[in-house]
Each structure stands twice: as C-alpha cells, then as structure tokens.
Amino acid sequence: AGSPHAGVLINTRSPATTTTVTLSVTGGGVTKTGTITVRPIAATPPSPLPAPTLAAPANGGRVSPGQSVSFDWSDVAGAASYTLQVSSSSAFTTTVLERTVTASQVAAALTATGDRWWRVRASRADGSAGAWSAVRTFRVK
C-alpha cells in the first residue's frame, strides 16, 4: 500500500509461435497496461552424424577396368542417405564418380585406369551432412 511499484510473477510455456500478450493492472483508480512477447524456445539441434566406417573395397585393392566394384560401409543411425565420392586425386579435386544412395552400399563399374580414392558421408532427411569417412584407395588396372 502506498508504493508506486508492484511486482508480478508470470509463468509461461514455450508457444508454437511468437506470441504477444497484453497485461493490465488496476489499483487506486489507475490502470496500467503493458505488453510482453513470449518466443518459442529454440530446438536443440541434433548432434552431428558420425562418419561411416568403410568396409569394401579393401584399402590398396585392385580391380579390372569395367569390373563392377562393390562399395560398402557401416550404417549410420539417423542417416537418410549417403554420398559416395570416388576421385583420381587424394585431395578430391576431381570426381570420377559421385552417387547419393539410401543404402550403405552401391556397385559401380569404373573403366578408366589409375589410382582411385574413395570416401562416404551420411546425410539427414533435412539435407544436413555428417563428416566424411576416412579415405581409402584402390587401383583400376
């Protein structure tokens, strides 16, 4: 009583969308009005997808030109797809083959001879990509 200040405790829950609320307080014949804006709590982003573990072809393996090469790697929980890259450069500056698949394996025939490097990464349904796997090499000869 007699104080020009008052406190109000307001408990909120995270709304689906940003919501503005108008508050009115009346006392001593005076009404004061104010607004507060309540914003949704940002969702915690999912943890990054781990890199797949390569299984085949074996590191340092050899295949004949035109022979179907079976690329195989471990499944990654939460992955909706995988991107396989095969390059003629260990730095992946050139791409000989790039495929996006939903299974953790794919077969492809390579006709050009030479050393090849390959790697794989998983992606979520929203398109966010995980880390690239370790790199393996094989020779088409």
N, C-alpha and C positions, 0 to 999 in steps of 0.2 A: 504494500500500500504506500502510495506517495512517491514511488520510484519512477523515473522516466524510462526505465529499461525493464525488459522482461525476457525470459528465455523460453524457448520452445524446443522440445526434443522431437525430431522427425525421423521415423524409421522407414526405410524404403527397401524395395526389392528391385533387382535388375529388370527393367522393362524390355520388351522386344525391340522397341524403337525409342528414340529420344522423346521424352515427354516433359512438357512444361506444366507446372501446377501453380495455381494462384491461391495464396493463403490470406485470410482476413482475420484480424483480431480486433475485438471491440472491448473498450473499457473506459469508464469515466466519461461516457458520452462521445468518445472519439473512436473512429475506425481507422485502422492502418492496414494497408494491403501491400503485399509483395509477391514476387514470383520466384520459384526455384526451377531449375532444369535438371531432370534426372536422366542420365545417359546409361545405355546398356554397358555392362562390364564386358570388356573385350575378351573374346575367347582365347584361351591359351593355345598357341599354335602347336600342332603336333610335332613330336621330336623328329629330327631328320631321319630319312630312310638310310639304313646302313648299306654299305657296298656289298654286292653279291660276291660270292666266292666262286672262282672259275673252276670248272671240273674237266672239260674237254673242249678242244684237243689239248693234249699234253704240251707243256712248255718245251719248245725245241723240236716238236714233232715235224714230220714231213708228210705231204700229200701230193698226189699226182695232179697235173693240170686237168681241169674238168671233173675231177673226182668230187663227190659230194662230201663236204666237211660238216660234221655234226658238232655244233657249238652247244655247250651245256654249262649251266651254272646253278648255284643254290637259289631256292625260292627266298624272297624277302617278304616278311609279314607286312601287310599294308600296301603292297605294290599292286597297281592295276595294269602296268605294262613295264616292259624292259626295252632299252635301246642298246643294240649291239653295234659296235663300230669295229671295222677292220681297216687297217691303214698300211700303206707301204712305207710309212715313216714312224719311227718310235715316238715322235712328238705329235703325231696325229695331225700333221699339217695337210695331208692328203687323205681322202677317204676312198677306199676301194669298194667298201660295202657298208651301208648303214640300214638297219632294219629295226622297226619298232614292232614288238610282238607281245602277246599276252601270256604266253607260256615261257618257262625258264629254259627253253631250248629252241634251236632253229637249225635247219640244214641249208647249206648253200654251196654251189659249185663255183670255184674260182679258176679262171683259165690262164690269167697272166702269171708267169713265173716270178719268183723272187721271195724275199723275206717279207713276212706279214706280222703285224702286231694287232692284238685284239683286246677289247675291254667291253664291259657292260655296266649299265646303271639302271636302277629301278625308278619308276615314277608313280606318284599317287594319281587317283582319278582326277584331281583338280589340276594335274599337269606339273606339280612341283616335283623336281627331280632330286634324287639322292646322290650320294657320292659315287664316283666311278670306281670300279673294281681295280685290283692290281692289273698290270698289263702282262700278257703272255705273248710269246712269239712262236711262229711256226714257219716252215718254208714250203712253198709250192715249187716242186721240181720234178 
